[in-house]
């Protein structure tokens, strides 16, 4: 595998790291972005978009850089949190899931570049985020974190129901936006030349 990084690669990776930081704290920046009291966070949206636009390799690298940047102390996680302590938080599984979500969505659209494929890839990325993150959260509460009273596996999944409609809609939006960018911009002209340059 060619692991050389060009200026364009580094720029795009940096862009998505920044978008992840904004997406994690969008309700802090814009408190009105809530539906029925549920905050509209955009981390999953940007993680999936990174895989769809950058591809599996660069998308996953962008998410790894985001996670590592936060773990060394940069305030890029939700609530402007940063530090190695994030590893012990029950929500750390969702941060790890962004790496897998970006990689898998990228792999899918690298094989087939149609609108249904982009939307399906985005929905699969969301499913990865939910399955990995929720299971990590459950075992974190059971093994080392202080679980709430009456906490159960069923309750862990019930917590994920309120944001689910929002994330499904954002997945479809991510797939649609990425497909239009691929069709109208990323695969044409000067940008295509930059992408394919060795």
C-alpha positions as CSV (number, residue, x, y, z in Angstrom):
1,X,0.0,0.0,0.0
2,X,1.3,3.4,-0.9
3,X,1.4,5.4,2.4
4,X,2.8,8.6,0.9
5,X,0.9,11.7,1.9
6,X,0.5,14.7,-0.5
7,X,-0.3,18.2,0.5
8,X,-3.9,17.6,-0.6
9,X,-4.2,14.5,1.5
10,X,-3.0,16.4,4.6
11,X,-5.3,19.3,3.9
12,X,-8.4,17.1,3.6
13,X,-7.5,15.1,6.7
14,X,-7.0,18.3,8.6
15,X,-10.3,19.6,7.3
16,X,-12.2,16.6,8.6
17,X,-10.5,16.6,11.9
18,X,-11.6,20.2,12.3
19,X,-15.2,19.3,11.2
20,X,-15.3,16.5,13.8
21,X,-14.3,19.0,16.5
22,X,-17.1,21.4,15.4
23,X,-19.6,18.6,15.1
24,X,-18.9,17.3,18.6
25,X,-19.7,20.8,20.1
26,X,-22.3,22.1,17.6
27,X,-24.9,22.6,20.4
28,X,-22.4,24.5,22.5
29,X,-21.7,26.8,19.5
30,X,-25.4,26.9,18.5
31,X,-27.6,25.9,21.5
32,X,-30.8,26.1,19.5
33,X,-29.8,23.0,17.5
34,X,-31.9,20.6,19.5
35,X,-35.0,18.6,18.6
36,X,-37.3,17.6,21.4
37,X,-34.5,18.3,23.8
38,X,-32.1,15.9,21.9
39,X,-28.9,17.7,20.9
40,X,-28.0,17.5,17.2
41,X,-24.4,16.4,17.2
42,X,-22.7,16.0,13.9
43,X,-19.7,13.7,14.7
44,X,-21.3,10.6,13.0
45,X,-22.3,12.7,10.0
46,X,-18.7,14.0,9.5
47,X,-17.1,10.6,10.2
48,X,-19.2,9.0,7.5
49,X,-18.7,11.9,5.2
50,X,-14.9,11.5,5.6
51,X,-15.1,7.9,4.4
52,X,-17.4,8.7,1.5
53,X,-15.4,11.7,0.3
54,X,-11.8,10.8,1.2
55,X,-12.0,7.0,0.8
56,X,-11.3,4.2,3.2
57,X,-7.7,5.0,3.9
58,X,-7.7,8.7,4.3
59,X,-11.1,8.7,6.0
60,X,-9.9,6.3,8.6
61,X,-6.7,8.2,9.1
62,X,-8.6,11.5,9.6
63,X,-10.6,9.7,12.4
64,X,-7.5,8.3,14.0
65,X,-5.9,11.8,14.0
66,X,-9.1,13.2,15.6
67,X,-9.1,10.6,18.3
68,X,-5.3,10.9,19.0
69,X,-5.5,14.7,19.0
70,X,-8.2,14.6,21.6
71,X,-6.4,12.0,23.7
72,X,-3.3,14.1,23.9
73,X,-5.3,17.0,25.4
74,X,-6.8,19.1,22.5
75,X,-10.4,20.0,23.5
76,X,-12.0,18.4,20.4
77,X,-14.4,16.0,22.0
78,X,-18.0,16.7,23.2
79,X,-18.1,19.5,25.8
80,X,-14.7,20.7,24.6
81,X,-13.1,17.8,26.5
82,X,-9.6,16.5,25.8
83,X,-7.2,14.2,27.5
84,X,-6.3,10.5,28.0
85,X,-9.1,10.2,30.5
86,X,-11.5,9.8,27.6
87,X,-10.5,6.2,27.4
88,X,-12.3,5.4,30.6
89,X,-15.5,7.2,29.6
90,X,-18.3,4.9,28.5
91,X,-18.7,7.0,25.4
92,X,-15.2,6.3,24.2
93,X,-16.5,3.4,22.0
94,X,-18.3,5.9,19.8
95,X,-15.1,7.7,19.2
96,X,-13.4,4.5,18.2
97,X,-16.3,3.6,16.0
98,X,-15.8,6.6,13.8
99,X,-12.5,5.0,12.5
100,X,-14.3,1.8,11.5
101,X,-17.3,3.7,10.1
102,X,-15.1,5.9,7.9
103,X,-13.1,2.9,6.7
104,X,-16.1,0.7,5.8
105,X,-18.1,3.4,4.1
106,X,-15.1,4.3,2.1
107,X,-14.5,0.7,1.0
108,X,-18.2,0.4,-0.1
109,X,-18.1,3.5,-2.4
110,X,-14.7,2.7,-3.8
111,X,-16.3,-0.4,-5.3
112,X,-19.5,1.1,-6.5
113,X,-20.1,4.8,-7.1
114,X,-23.9,5.1,-7.4
115,X,-26.3,7.1,-5.3
116,X,-27.9,4.0,-3.7
117,X,-24.4,2.7,-2.8
118,X,-23.4,6.0,-1.2
119,X,-26.6,6.1,0.9
120,X,-26.3,2.4,1.8
121,X,-22.7,2.9,2.8
122,X,-23.7,5.9,5.0
123,X,-26.4,3.8,6.7
124,X,-24.0,1.0,7.3
125,X,-21.6,3.5,8.8
126,X,-24.3,4.7,11.2
127,X,-25.1,1.1,12.2
128,X,-21.4,0.5,12.9
129,X,-21.3,3.6,15.1
130,X,-24.4,2.4,17.0
131,X,-23.4,-1.2,17.4
132,X,-19.8,-0.6,18.4
133,X,-20.5,2.5,20.6
134,X,-23.5,1.1,22.4
135,X,-21.9,-2.3,23.2
136,X,-18.7,-0.5,24.4
137,X,-20.9,1.7,26.6
138,X,-22.7,-1.2,28.1
139,X,-19.5,-3.1,29.0
140,X,-17.8,0.0,30.3
141,X,-20.7,0.6,32.7
142,X,-20.6,-3.1,33.8
143,X,-16.9,-3.4,34.1
144,X,-15.3,-0.1,35.3
145,X,-17.7,2.9,35.2
146,X,-20.4,3.6,37.8
147,X,-23.6,2.3,36.1
148,X,-26.9,4.1,36.8
149,X,-29.4,2.4,39.0
150,X,-31.2,-0.4,37.1
151,X,-28.8,-0.2,34.1
152,X,-29.2,-3.0,31.6
153,X,-28.3,-3.9,28.1
154,X,-31.9,-3.1,27.0
155,X,-31.6,0.3,28.7
156,X,-28.3,1.0,26.9
157,X,-30.1,0.6,23.6
158,X,-33.2,2.6,24.7
159,X,-30.8,5.5,25.3
160,X,-29.9,5.3,21.6
161,X,-33.5,5.6,20.4
162,X,-34.0,9.4,20.6
163,X,-31.0,10.3,18.3
164,X,-31.7,7.5,15.9
165,X,-34.1,9.3,13.5
166,X,-31.8,12.3,13.4
167,X,-28.8,10.0,12.5
168,X,-30.7,8.1,9.8
169,X,-31.7,11.4,8.2
170,X,-28.1,12.7,8.4
171,X,-26.8,9.5,6.9
172,X,-29.1,9.8,3.9
173,X,-28.0,13.4,3.6
174,X,-24.3,12.5,3.9
175,X,-24.7,9.9,1.2
176,X,-26.5,12.3,-1.1
177,X,-24.1,15.2,-0.6
178,X,-21.0,12.9,-1.1
179,X,-22.5,11.4,-4.2
180,X,-23.2,14.8,-5.7
181,X,-19.7,16.0,-4.9
182,X,-18.2,12.9,-6.4
183,X,-20.2,13.2,-9.5
184,X,-19.9,17.0,-10.0
185,X,-16.6,18.0,-8.5
186,X,-14.3,15.3,-7.0
187,X,-14.1,13.2,-10.2
188,X,-13.6,16.1,-12.6
189,X,-11.1,18.7,-13.6
190,X,-8.3,19.9,-11.5
191,X,-9.4,18.2,-8.3
192,X,-9.3,14.8,-10.0
193,X,-5.8,15.5,-11.3
194,X,-4.7,16.3,-7.7
195,X,-6.4,13.2,-6.3
196,X,-4.8,10.8,-8.8
197,X,-1.4,12.4,-8.8
198,X,1.3,10.1,-7.4
